[in-house]
Amino acid sequence: MQQKAKFATGIDPRVSHVEHGWWFPEEPAPGYGIWKSNVNLLTDNQPPYDPAMGTYQLRGLLCRVSPTFATPK
């Protein structure tokens, strides 16, 4: 998944927040590259499900953040 990241004062550098509805206006319509940046690419909707919510985990996922200097094609 591809999104821009920046550090913010007062936020633990080990924490990242993924924005909802991110897209690439320069990509062709109708999708505008949403599947490059959609956070749902990081999840799997298969079991095991959270017993309290009855769904797969939606928050607090581990991820790796790395720099990208060129947009992959």
N, CA, C and O atoms as a GROMACS GRO file, in nm:
protein
  292
    1MET      N    1   0.083  -0.116   0.000
    1MET     CA    2   0.000   0.000   0.000
    1MET      C    3   0.088   0.123   0.000
    1MET      O    4   0.194   0.123   0.063
    2GLN      N    5   0.049   0.226  -0.067
    2GLN     CA    6   0.131   0.346  -0.081
    2GLN      C    7   0.055   0.469  -0.033
    2GLN      O    8  -0.053   0.499  -0.083
    3GLN      N    9   0.112   0.538   0.064
    3GLN     CA   10   0.062   0.667   0.110
    3GLN      C   11   0.181   0.750   0.154
    3GLN      O   12   0.290   0.697   0.176
    4LYS      N   13   0.160   0.880   0.167
    4LYS     CA   14   0.265   0.968   0.218
    4LYS      C   15   0.266   0.959   0.370
    4LYS      O   16   0.162   0.944   0.434
    5ALA      N   17   0.386   0.967   0.427
    5ALA     CA   18   0.400   0.964   0.573
    5ALA      C   19   0.484   1.083   0.617
    5ALA      O   20   0.572   1.129   0.544
    6LYS      N   21   0.454   1.132   0.734
    6LYS     CA   22   0.536   1.238   0.791
    6LYS      C   23   0.538   1.221   0.942
    6LYS      O   24   0.444   1.166   1.001
    7PHE      N   25   0.646   1.266   1.005
    7PHE     CA   26   0.657   1.261   1.150
    7PHE      C   27   0.591   1.384   1.209
    7PHE      O   28   0.594   1.492   1.149
    8ALA      N   29   0.530   1.368   1.326
    8ALA     CA   30   0.465   1.479   1.394
    8ALA      C   31   0.517   1.486   1.538
    8ALA      O   32   0.529   1.384   1.606
    9THR      N   33   0.545   1.604   1.582
    9THR     CA   34   0.591   1.624   1.719
    9THR      C   35   0.483   1.577   1.816
    9THR      O   36   0.364   1.606   1.799
   10GLY      N   37   0.525   1.503   1.918
   10GLY     CA   38   0.432   1.456   2.019
   10GLY      C   39   0.369   1.322   1.989
   10GLY      O   40   0.300   1.267   2.074
   11ILE      N   41   0.391   1.267   1.872
   11ILE     CA   42   0.340   1.134   1.836
   11ILE      C   43   0.457   1.037   1.838
   11ILE      O   44   0.562   1.065   1.781
   12ASP      N   45   0.439   0.924   1.903
   12ASP     CA   46   0.543   0.822   1.909
   12ASP      C   47   0.585   0.784   1.767
   12ASP      O   48   0.498   0.753   1.685
   13PRO      N   49   0.713   0.786   1.735
   13PRO     CA   50   0.758   0.756   1.598
   13PRO      C   51   0.731   0.612   1.555
   13PRO      O   52   0.746   0.579   1.438
   14ARG      N   53   0.690   0.526   1.647
   14ARG     CA   54   0.654   0.388   1.612
   14ARG      C   55   0.508   0.376   1.572
   14ARG      O   56   0.462   0.266   1.540
   15VAL      N   57   0.434   0.486   1.574
   15VAL     CA   58   0.290   0.484   1.545
   15VAL      C   59   0.265   0.552   1.411
   15VAL      O   60   0.322   0.657   1.382
   16SER      N   61   0.180   0.492   1.330
   16SER     CA   62   0.138   0.557   1.206
   16SER      C   63  -0.014   0.555   1.200
   16SER      O   64  -0.079   0.465   1.254
   17HIS      N   65  -0.069   0.653   1.135
   17HIS     CA   66  -0.214   0.663   1.116
   17HIS      C   67  -0.238   0.662   0.965
   17HIS      O   68  -0.176   0.737   0.891
   18VAL      N   69  -0.328   0.576   0.921
   18VAL     CA   70  -0.359   0.564   0.779
   18VAL      C   71  -0.489   0.637   0.751
   18VAL      O   72  -0.590   0.615   0.818
   19GLU      N   73  -0.485   0.724   0.653
   19GLU     CA   74  -0.603   0.802   0.619
   19GLU      C   75  -0.704   0.722   0.539
   19GLU      O   76  -0.668   0.634   0.460
   20HIS      N   77  -0.828   0.753   0.560
   20HIS     CA   78  -0.937   0.691   0.486
   20HIS      C   79  -0.959   0.767   0.354
   20HIS      O   80  -0.946   0.889   0.349
   21GLY      N   81  -0.990   0.695   0.250
   21GLY     CA   82  -1.029   0.758   0.123
   21GLY      C   83  -0.913   0.818   0.045
   21GLY      O   84  -0.935   0.908  -0.036
   22TRP      N   85  -0.792   0.771   0.066
   22TRP     CA   86  -0.676   0.824  -0.005
   22TRP      C   87  -0.679   0.774  -0.148
   22TRP      O   88  -0.719   0.660  -0.174
   23TRP      N   89  -0.637   0.857  -0.241
   23TRP     CA   90  -0.638   0.821  -0.383
   23TRP      C   91  -0.534   0.903  -0.456
   23TRP      O   92  -0.469   0.989  -0.397
   24PHE      N   93  -0.518   0.876  -0.585
   24PHE     CA   94  -0.419   0.944  -0.669
   24PHE      C   95  -0.492   1.014  -0.784
   24PHE      O   96  -0.530   0.948  -0.881
   25PRO      N   97  -0.513   1.145  -0.775
   25PRO     CA   98  -0.589   1.214  -0.880
   25PRO      C   99  -0.525   1.204  -1.018
   25PRO      O  100  -0.594   1.222  -1.118
   26GLU      N  101  -0.396   1.177  -1.024
   26GLU     CA  102  -0.328   1.166  -1.154
   26GLU      C  103  -0.350   1.029  -1.221
   26GLU      O  104  -0.318   1.013  -1.338
   27GLU      N  105  -0.405   0.932  -1.147
   27GLU     CA  106  -0.433   0.800  -1.203
   27GLU      C  107  -0.566   0.805  -1.278
   27GLU      O  108  -0.648   0.893  -1.253
   28PRO      N  109  -0.588   0.710  -1.371
   28PRO     CA  110  -0.710   0.712  -1.451
   28PRO      C  111  -0.837   0.684  -1.369
   28PRO      O  112  -0.834   0.611  -1.270
   29ALA      N  113  -0.946   0.745  -1.414
   29ALA     CA  114  -1.078   0.721  -1.354
   29ALA      C  115  -1.127   0.583  -1.396
   29ALA      O  116  -1.076   0.532  -1.497
   30PRO      N  117  -1.217   0.520  -1.331
   30PRO     CA  118  -1.290   0.573  -1.218
   30PRO      C  119  -1.222   0.547  -1.084
   30PRO      O  120  -1.260   0.609  -0.984
   31GLY      N  121  -1.124   0.459  -1.078
   31GLY     CA  122  -1.067   0.423  -0.949
   31GLY      C  123  -0.960   0.516  -0.894
   31GLY      O  124  -0.939   0.522  -0.773
   32TYR      N  125  -0.893   0.589  -0.982
   32TYR     CA  126  -0.786   0.681  -0.943
   32TYR      C  127  -0.680   0.614  -0.854
   32TYR      O  128  -0.626   0.678  -0.764
   33GLY      N  129  -0.652   0.487  -0.880
   33GLY     CA  130  -0.546   0.417  -0.807
   33GLY      C  131  -0.578   0.384  -0.663
   33GLY      O  132  -0.487   0.367  -0.582
   34ILE      N  133  -0.707   0.373  -0.629
   34ILE     CA  134  -0.741   0.350  -0.488
   34ILE      C  135  -0.685   0.219  -0.434
   34ILE      O  136  -0.660   0.210  -0.313
   35TRP      N  137  -0.665   0.119  -0.517
   35TRP     CA  138  -0.614  -0.009  -0.466
   35TRP      C  139  -0.463  -0.008  -0.447
   35TRP      O  140  -0.408  -0.107  -0.402
   36LYS      N  141  -0.395   0.102  -0.480
   36LYS     CA  142  -0.254   0.120  -0.443
   36LYS      C  143  -0.244   0.171  -0.301
   36LYS      O  144  -0.147   0.144  -0.231
   37SER      N  145  -0.346   0.247  -0.258
   37SER     CA  146  -0.337   0.318  -0.132
   37SER      C  147  -0.440   0.276  -0.028
   37SER      O  148  -0.437   0.326   0.085
   38ASN      N  149  -0.529   0.186  -0.060
   38ASN     CA  150  -0.637   0.149   0.030
   38ASN      C  151  -0.584   0.066   0.147
   38ASN      O  152  -0.518  -0.036   0.126
   39VAL      N  153  -0.614   0.109   0.268
   39VAL     CA  154  -0.566   0.040   0.388
   39VAL      C  155  -0.620  -0.102   0.398
   39VAL      O  156  -0.561  -0.186   0.466
   40ASN      N  157  -0.730  -0.131   0.332
   40ASN     CA  158  -0.784  -0.267   0.335
   40ASN      C  159  -0.691  -0.369   0.272
   40ASN      O  160  -0.709  -0.489   0.292
   41LEU      N  161  -0.591  -0.324   0.196
   41LEU     CA  162  -0.491  -0.415   0.142
   41LEU      C  163  -0.407  -0.478   0.253
   41LEU      O  164  -0.345  -0.582   0.231
   42LEU      N  165  -0.403  -0.416   0.370
   42LEU     CA  166  -0.323  -0.465   0.482
   42LEU      C  167  -0.396  -0.567   0.568
   42LEU      O  168  -0.336  -0.628   0.656
   43THR      N  169  -0.524  -0.585   0.545
   43THR     CA  170  -0.604  -0.674   0.629
   43THR      C  171  -0.648  -0.797   0.551
   43THR      O  172  -0.639  -0.802   0.428
   44ASP      N  173  -0.694  -0.893   0.624
   44ASP     CA  174  -0.747  -1.016   0.567
   44ASP      C  175  -0.882  -1.039   0.633
   44ASP      O  176  -0.891  -1.037   0.756
   45ASN      N  177  -0.986  -1.062   0.558
   45ASN     CA  178  -1.118  -1.078   0.619
   45ASN      C  179  -1.151  -1.223   0.652
   45ASN      O  180  -1.268  -1.260   0.664
   46GLN      N  181  -1.049  -1.305   0.667
   46GLN     CA  182  -1.066  -1.445   0.704
   46GLN      C  183  -1.054  -1.461   0.857
   46GLN      O  184  -0.996  -1.374   0.922
   47PRO      N  185  -1.107  -1.570   0.914
   47PRO     CA  186  -1.091  -1.594   1.057
   47PRO      C  187  -0.943  -1.604   1.093
   47PRO      O  188  -0.862  -1.630   1.004
   48PRO      N  189  -0.904  -1.585   1.217
   48PRO     CA  190  -0.989  -1.574   1.335
   48PRO      C  191  -1.049  -1.435   1.350
   48PRO      O  192  -0.983  -1.335   1.320
   49TYR      N  193  -1.171  -1.429   1.394
   49TYR     CA  194  -1.240  -1.303   1.415
   49TYR      C  195  -1.228  -1.259   1.561
   49TYR      O  196  -1.211  -1.342   1.650
   50ASP      N  197  -1.235  -1.131   1.583
   50ASP     CA  198  -1.234  -1.076   1.717
   50ASP      C  199  -1.364  -1.120   1.787
   50ASP      O  200  -1.473  -1.094   1.736
   51PRO      N  201  -1.353  -1.187   1.902
   51PRO     CA  202  -1.475  -1.238   1.966
   51PRO      C  203  -1.570  -1.126   2.012
   51PRO      O  204  -1.691  -1.148   2.017
   52ALA      N  205  -1.518  -1.008   2.044
   52ALA     CA  206  -1.604  -0.898   2.090
   52ALA      C  207  -1.675  -0.831   1.973
   52ALA      O  208  -1.791  -0.791   1.986
   53MET      N  209  -1.606  -0.818   1.860
   53MET     CA  210  -1.663  -0.747   1.746
   53MET      C  211  -1.727  -0.839   1.642
   53MET      O  212  -1.814  -0.795   1.567
   54GLY      N  213  -1.685  -0.965   1.637
   54GLY     CA  214  -1.738  -1.058   1.539
   54GLY      C  215  -1.685  -1.033   1.399
   54GLY      O  216  -1.746  -1.076   1.301
   55THR      N  217  -1.573  -0.965   1.388
   55THR     CA  218  -1.513  -0.933   1.259
   55THR      C  219  -1.362  -0.944   1.270
   55THR      O  220  -1.309  -0.967   1.379
   56TYR      N  221  -1.293  -0.928   1.160
   56TYR     CA  222  -1.148  -0.929   1.164
   56TYR      C  223  -1.096  -0.800   1.227
   56TYR      O  224  -1.169  -0.702   1.240
   57GLN      N  225  -0.971  -0.801   1.265
   57GLN     CA  226  -0.910  -0.687   1.335
   57GLN      C  227  -0.909  -0.563   1.246
   57GLN      O  228  -0.864  -0.569   1.132
   58LEU      N  229  -0.957  -0.451   1.299
   58LEU     CA  230  -0.964  -0.328   1.222
   58LEU      C  231  -0.866  -0.222   1.268
   58LEU      O  232  -0.839  -0.127   1.195
   59ARG      N  233  -0.813  -0.237   1.386
   59ARG     CA  234  -0.724  -0.134   1.442
   59ARG      C  235  -0.603  -0.201   1.504
   59ARG      O  236  -0.607  -0.318   1.540
   60GLY      N  237  -0.496  -0.127   1.515
   60GLY     CA  238  -0.377  -0.177   1.583
   60GLY      C  239  -0.303  -0.285   1.508
   60GLY      O  240  -0.256  -0.381   1.569
   61LEU      N  241  -0.292  -0.272   1.377
   61LEU     CA  242  -0.219  -0.370   1.297
   61LEU      C  243  -0.071  -0.335   1.290
   61LEU      O  244  -0.035  -0.218   1.283
   62LEU      N  245   0.013  -0.435   1.292
   62LEU     CA  246   0.156  -0.413   1.271
   62LEU      C  247   0.181  -0.386   1.124
   62LEU      O  248   0.117  -0.446   1.037
   63CYS      N  249   0.275  -0.298   1.096
   63CYS     CA  250   0.310  -0.271   0.957
   63CYS      C  251   0.456  -0.228   0.949
   63CYS      O  252   0.518  -0.194   1.050
   64ARG      N  253   0.508  -0.229   0.831
   64ARG     CA  254   0.643  -0.182   0.804
   64ARG      C  255   0.632  -0.060   0.714
   64ARG      O  256   0.561  -0.062   0.613
   65VAL      N  257   0.701   0.045   0.751
   65VAL     CA  258   0.702   0.167   0.672
   65VAL      C  259   0.839   0.182   0.610
   65VAL      O  260   0.941   0.172   0.679
   66SER      N  261   0.843   0.206   0.480
   66SER     CA  262   0.971   0.221   0.412
   66SER      C  263   0.959   0.332   0.307
   66SER      O  264   0.851   0.358   0.255
   67PRO      N  265   1.072   0.396   0.277
   67PRO     CA  266   1.067   0.504   0.178
   67PRO      C  267   1.052   0.449   0.037
   67PRO      O  268   1.106   0.344   0.003
   68THR      N  269   0.980   0.523  -0.043
   68THR     CA  270   0.967   0.493  -0.185
   68THR      C  271   1.005   0.621  -0.260
   68THR      O  272   0.948   0.728  -0.235
   69PHE      N  273   1.099   0.609  -0.349
   69PHE     CA  274   1.146   0.726  -0.421
   69PHE      C  275   1.088   0.736  -0.561
   69PHE      O  276   1.100   0.839  -0.626
   70ALA      N  277   1.027   0.629  -0.606
   70ALA     CA  278   0.964   0.628  -0.739
   70ALA      C  279   0.834   0.551  -0.728
   70ALA      O  280   0.828   0.451  -0.656
   71THR      N  281   0.732   0.595  -0.796
   71THR     CA  282   0.604   0.526  -0.794
   71THR      C  283   0.615   0.397  -0.873
   71THR      O  284   0.650   0.400  -0.991
   72PRO      N  285   0.586   0.281  -0.809
   72PRO     CA  286   0.592   0.154  -0.883
   72PRO      C  287   0.480   0.147  -0.987
   72PRO      O  288   0.371   0.198  -0.965
   73LYS      N  289   0.509   0.085  -1.098
   73LYS     CA  290   0.409   0.070  -1.206
   73LYS      C  291   0.356  -0.070  -1.209
   73LYS      O  292   0.272  -0.103  -1.293
   0.00000   0.00000   0.00000
